[in-house]
Amino acid sequence: MVANLLISASIVGGLGLLFGLGLSVASKVFEVKVDEKVTKIREILPGANCGACGQTGCDAFAECLVEGKCDISGCPVAGDELVEELGEILGIEAGSTVAKTARVMCSGTYDNCKQKFDYSGVEDCVAAANLYGGPPACTYGCVGLGNCVRACPFDAIVMVDGLARIIESKCKSCEKCVVACPKNIIEMVPKCNEYTVTCKSLDKGAVVRKNCSVGCIGCRKCSKVCPVDAISFEGTLAKINPDICTNCGECMKACPVNSIKRHKCELV
Amino acid sequence: MREIIIIVLSAVLVENFVLTQFLGVCPFIGVSKRINTALGMGGAVIFVMTFASAITKLVFDYLLEPNSLEYLNIIAFILVIASLVQFVEIVLKRFVPPLYKALGIYLPLITTNCAVLGMALMGIEREYSLGATVLFGLGAGLGFTLALVLFAGVREKLEENDIPESLKGFSISLIAAALVSVAFFGFQGLF
């Protein structure tokens, strides 16, 4: 009985030992050298695997960087410091990157924007938007069912009164929400451009006024007060050029419908 | 000579492991999207099956049977197969990294590919000689590769076809797999 046990255990154990030894020899003989730069870079990358760099994940991005096929500023999640560190490891001078954030170009909360109907279908902006352009009276406005909230890997978006709000200190500018929004009202802007026209409606002023109390009506008061001429118009919709804007805030004071909003810049 | 041909051909066609015995269906569906990866997977399985058949036969004849430990065959065979698969993985990673990446999880999964274990157990059950067992293993591997490559060809064609919405993706693949299998039953009674 005991002998039987011993024999069977030693046969299976011996086989295992033999194969194990063979494999460890094989793994030494056929060793694949992983570039230590790849491991180093992988360690300092954010590790969210969001894919915003265009690669399948942080591992692939690290490899791509070492191969020299990717740009070190390719990771939108990485801040200036991280890009500098990457540059040090790779021996490349880091170009400065402007911290960006996603911003919702709409102010149509339930209070501000009229609703065409009560929507009780699937909790999905695309589905709702396909139904007569969605519940909000304004066809350009936020549908408010939170596709962007679900797309955000960093919990930086919340729904308040039927309008998506981006917590800019949490935004890592991966642009997932930009893609997720069926109305294309989320845009990437430099984090420190504090003033934006939070409206995307191209409707005529009167129509905008009827649908929404905070929509841009194209009155051009803002462009008149702007000291640096940073505001241009697309039809009746104002747009602030971030390259020229000096954050003086005059336009916000001049706007009669409170369509221009300030988002305080907090660089992390 | 006649016997050799019969063993190999029947393992490839008549008793095709995937299409008539339904063993190893997971990689059959998983890695048959492209002919190239199907060939790579087939190569890996041929290697593992051929060597596994020889080694398991030796292990059974010289270690298990003399000590009347036949009941340990599954555990011992899995040990052999797992080590061989690991070896193939190391070699592929070193020499053919693109194939290694393309096969992905299905490469280590050859370990639990029931076609390999089934081949080893069947060889023992039929009391083949060592040479015949190796031929049987080779034939089984070839049959697996044949099934995989044939089906990959079918799937590549399928992609260009206008398939009804409700059948797109896996459904149509499974239907196609069934038809390929039916075709293989035509070899029944060849020998």
Interface residues (C-beta under 8 A of the other chain):
Chain A: I7 S8 I11 V12 L15 G16 F19 G20 G22 L23 A26 S27 F30 E31 V32
Chain B: V59 L63 L64 N67 L69 L72 I75 A76 L79 V80 A82 S83 Q86 F87 I90 V91 K93 R94 F95 P97
